[in-house]
Amino acid sequence: MSSANSFAGSIYGAVDEITEYFSLKQVNKTLAEENAMLRAKIIDSVMINDTVKVRVSDSIFKQRYEYITAKVISNTTKKQKNYITLNKGRKDGVTPNMAVISSSGIVGVVKNVSENFCSIVSFLNNEIEISAKIKKTGHAGTLQWSGKGSREAILRDISTYVKINKGDSIITSGYSSEFPEGILVGIISDFEINAGENFYTIDVELTSDFSNLSYVYIVRNLYKEEQETLESKLPNEN
């Protein structure tokens, strides 16, 4: 009888662990959706509405970004051109060129979209570069994957008169219409000045762990079309 009880107990314990495992997957999904709603409410996701002609809900802010929660269903990290597939598509409001971020940093940009899925050009791809800045000084440059490890990037176009230190935080600049301003990208791990040049070559350790992506956020800029239409009217000088 004692042996039978012990065996039954072990079976029930295993069943409980399995049940808990699948429950955790649902909990993670729920938390990701809640985080998306919270991100849409923070100051970085809105822009100042200081017009006196229009007031929305008696607020000086109006929402600028929406966040769509998505699950990673395919991901590569060891190629020179890496891509990610997500389980959200056209029916969910996803369109090409939307930014994709995670809870820990940048992920990439939407490339192709089908009815239920989308493919992402991962930041671990030499086709993509983003505008990023040093958080403490506000000076912006161009950030691109180094082509080496999955946590290594290079920030360029920062003038040598700017005082920088190892450990300084790098964030998105907000200068593009895709990525919101202030998303943490990484920290400065090293830097150097090449002879005869006036700009740093800055090594950045990325905060996103691309080998462990599960849920991400697709960013929709509600004013992207208006911004890009306006910018397209500027003279193009090469």
ZIURWO-V8382 format. One record per helix or strand of 2 or more residues. SS is the DSSP state (a for helix, b for strand). FROM is the first residue (numbers start at 1). LEN is the number of residues. If there is no record, write none. Layout:
# ZIURWO-V8382
ss=SS from=FROM len=LEN
ss=SS from=FROM len=LEN
This chain:
# ZIURWO-V8382
ss=a from=2 len=40
ss=a from=43 len=3
ss=b from=46 len=3
ss=b from=61 len=3
ss=b from=65 len=11
ss=b from=81 len=6
ss=a from=90 len=3
ss=b from=99 len=4
ss=b from=105 len=9
ss=b from=118 len=8
ss=b from=129 len=6
ss=b from=140 len=6
ss=b from=152 len=5
ss=b from=169 len=4
ss=b from=184 len=10
ss=b from=199 len=8
ss=a from=210 len=3
ss=b from=215 len=7
ss=a from=224 len=9
